Amino acid sequence: MSLERVLKALASLGLSQTDSQVYIYLVTEGPAKARKIINSLTINKRQIYRSLKRLQNNGVTSANDERPSEFSAVPFEELLDLLVEVKKEQAKTLQASKEELISDFLNEKKKSNAH
């Protein structure tokens, strides 16, 4: 699987391009401090810090307690499992609200046709 294909797969599962690039860097290069990531990727420093925070909040990366922190990534297989679970939950939510959404849509359509 090419890196491009991996990036597209991660994007289709909900990761932004920046998040995907930062994750792939960490999972291939190993734990790193933010400065090393910034120097290695051609991405704005602020975007990388935001991305690290998002990835950390989603359980994709973790940081140690040192200053400056060193970030590490969950294994690729674990990331895919996490993203698949998120998509399953989204599908369940959509399925649960499907009838209500259809009803709302049809009511709005009736209103607009009445004018």
Phi, psi and omega in degrees: 000128181284159179299321178300318180293321178297315179299317179296320180295317179295321177296318181293338178267002172114356178276142176289166180298317179297314179301318179297315181295317179296315179300310182299321177301310183294321184286334179268324183267342182093179182306141182207153174280156182305319182302318180294320179295315180300317181289338184266331183254148178268059181232142178307138182306314182298320179297321180294316178298318177298316180298315178301320179294314179299313181297321179293315179298332180267005177077015182272327176231166174220160180234144176278178185271003180289164173235119356287154183292150173250131184259144174224158185246150173292156178301152184305317181299320179294320177299314180299318178300316179300312183293323178296319178298319178299314180296322177298315179297320178297319179295319178298317180297315179297316179299318182294329182259006184304308183299317179296319178296319178297316179299314178300317181297313181296322177297317178295321180296318178298317179299315183289330178286335181287340182269000000 
